[in-house]
Amino acid sequence: MAVQPEGMPCWADAMFGDLDGAKRFYGEVLGWTFGESATEFGNYTEASHDGKAVAAIVPPMPGAEGQSAWCLYLASPDAAATARKIRDNGGEILMEPMRVADFGTMVLARDPGGVVFGVWQAGTHEGFQSMGATGAYCWAEVYTREPQKSDDFFPAVFPYRTQTMHHPDMDFRVYNLGDQPALGRLKMDESFPAEIPPHINVYFAVPDCDAAVAKATDLGGVLRFGPMSSPFGRFAVLTDPAGAVFSVIDLTTTEGDMPTMTDA
């Protein structure tokens, strides 16, 4: 795939203390296969589906052992310039721009409401080789308890146009690049357990949401929400055995009318 436009999700990875356990879990639930660990890059291990790169897993760095979490990377033509925008708009840089051989340059950051995300300036590694297909990334949403902070921050750093989704039961916005949706933003209400921090919830496509949930829970995952049918597909939110939040969605099973959207 071509390099994604600025602000478009382009890659996802997660740190796991038990790398073999993560391979078993995601291999069973999402049908992933795993390449050789790159020892020169901290045993970074790429996951594939149907021979196409879809994500990566890696052991935690010394001193960074903690609850696992998926990190979504947003594309940038200039990681250093994006890092400056992040600082200028109240965000925090967790990892300064770091060149990773000829693969590209990465940044890790946190928005003013506590949402951690990555920035990726592509070199030879352009990111997802498959999007929207079975086992691949297809969508993501910023989950935050301070929505105004995210709504101010992300469109200031990336060229997003913000729309409000009109729904009686949730505070939800969409960050668009032109006419293409790039990210959702959901306000975390009292239904979210206090121990779940603000984060970006990454969705992976599956052929059968209910079957994926059954497999995940059989393997030690925890169902957090759903399964629920929507105009966008039938989805569920889970935590894996290491505590990382992610979602599965069957994009072919839809129900209901598309919600009304207006410019924010």
N, C-alpha and C positions, 0 to 999 in steps of 0.2 A: 504494500500500500504506500501511497505517497505520504510525505510528511504532512501531519495534520496542521490546520491553520491555528494561529495563536489563540490560546484559551480552550482549544478542544481537548478533551481527555485523550491521552495517547498511550498510557501504560499503567500497569498496576502491579504492585508487589507487596509482600508481607514477610515479616520476620517470625520465625517459629523456633522455639527451643528444641522441639522434637521434629526435625525435618522429615524423618521417615514416617512419622505419624501423620504429618500434613500431606505427604505424598499419597499415603493410603486413603485418607479421607477425601481429598479432592479428586484423586483418581477414580474412586468409586462414585462420588456424587456428580462430578462434572465430566467424567471420562477423560481426564487429563493424562498425558504421558510426560515423562520428565527426562531432560537431557542430562549430560554429565555436569557435575558441579564444577564451577570455575574456581579452582583453589586460589588462583592469583587475585580473585575478586571476592574473597571471603566466603567461598562455597556458594556463590550466587547460582541458582538453579532455575533454568527456564522451563516453563510448562507449555505444552502444545496440545492442540486438538486437531486431528486430521492433518498433522504435519505442519500446522501453522502456529506461530508463537502467540500465546494468549495472556500470559502473566508470568510471574516469577516468585520463587520463595527463597529465603536466605536465613541462615542462623543469626541470632542477635549478636551485635558487636559486644565485646567485653564491657561490662558496666551498663549496658542498655537492656539487660534482661527485664522483662515485664510482660504485661498482657499483650498478646499479639493483636495486630490491627492491620487491615488493608490500607495501603497508601495509594491514592490516585494521583497520577502525574498529568499536568496540563502543559500543552505544547507552548514553546516559546522560541522565537527566532534568535533571541539574545538573552540567555539566562541571567547574565550580570545586570542587564537593564531591567529585567523583570524583578530581580532581587531589590534593586533600588526603589522601584514602584511599591513593592511590598512594604518596605520600611517607611516610605513617604506616606503611606496610607494606614499606618498604625499596626501593621503586621509585624511578626517576629521571624527572623531568619534562624532556623535551627541548624542548618548546615549551609555554609557559604558555597557559592558556585564551585563545583568540583568536576574537573574533567575526568572522564572514565575512559582511559585509553583513547581509541578513535571512535568509540561507540557514541559518545555525546557528552553533554554537560548537565549535571543535576543540581538542584537546589531543594532543600526541605524547609518548609515554612509553616507558620501558624497564623490564622486570621485573628482579628481582635476578639472574636468570641470563643477562641480555643480550638478551631477546626484545623487539623494538620493536613497538609497536602504537599505534593511535590511539583516541581517544574522540570521539564525535560527539553533541552535543546538538542535535537537529533543530530548525530553524526552518521555512522554506518548503521546504528540501531535506530530504526525509524519508529519503533513502537509496535502496537498491535498489528499482527499480520492478518487478523480476522476480527471483525466486529459484527455483532448481531446474529452470528451463526451459532448453532448448538455448541455449548461449552465455552463460548467466547463472551467477552465484555459487551454489554449493550446499552448501559445507562448508569447514571450515578446521581445521587442527591446529597446535598449538604444538609446534615441534620444539626440544628443549632438551637440553643435556648435563647439566643440573642439575635433574632433574625435581622433586625435593622443594621447591626454591625456587619453581617455578611452581605446584606443588600447594598450597603455603602462601599464595602471593601472590594468585592470581586469585580464589579463593573468599573471600578477605578483602576484596577490592575490589568484587567483584560478587556477587550473590546466587546463587552456583552451589552445586549439590549434586554431589559428586564420586563417580563410580563407577569401579571397576577392571574392565577388560576382561581376561578370562582367556585368554591366548594363550601358547603355549610359547616363542615366538620373539621376543616384544617386550614392553616395559614401556609399557603404554598405559592412559590414563584418559580418561573423558568428563566434561566439565563440563556439567551439566544445569541448565536453568531450569524448575523444577517437573518435569514428566515429559518435557519437550522437550529433546533434546540441543542444546547451543549450540556447543561447541568440543571438539575432541579434544586430547590431550596425549601426544606420543610422545617417549620417551627416544632421543636420537641415540647410536647405538653406533659401534663402530669401522668399520662399513661406510660411514659418512658421511665424505666427504673433509674434511680438516682446514680447507680454505679456505672451506667453507660454514659461516657463522656460525649461531648460534641464530636462529630466525625463525618466522613463522607461514606455513605452507604453505596457500595459497588454492586451492580446487578450483573449476573451471568445468565445467559439464555440456556434453557433446558427444554426438551421436547414434552415433558410432563411434570408440572410443578408438584403435584401431590406425590408422585413417585419419588421425585428428588428429595422432598421433605421426609418421606418415610425412610429413605436410605440414609439421609443425614442424621436423623434422630437415632436410627439403629446403630450408627457409628459413633454416638456420643455427642452429636450436635444438639442444640436447644432451639426449639421453635419459639420465636419472639412475637411474630404476628402472621396471621393468615393460616392457610392459603386463602386468598381473596381474588375474585375475578373483578376486572376493571375494563374500561374501554381500551387500555393499553396492553392488557394481557392478564393472565392469572399468575400471581406472585406470592411470595412469602419471604419474611425476614428471619434469618437464623444467626446463631453464633456457633462457630465451629468448636471442637473440643478444647482448643487453646484460648477461646474467648474472642476471636476475631469475628466482627459482625459482617455479614454479606447477605445478598438477596439472590433468589432464583426466580426466573420469570419465564413462563410459556407465552411467547408473543403471539401464538396462533389462537389462543383461547381468550376471546374478548367478550365483554358484556357491558351493555349500557352505552349511552351517548357520550361523545367527546365533550369535555367541560368547556365552558366559555372562558376565553382568554382576553384580557385587555392590557394595554401598555401601562406599566407602572409609572 
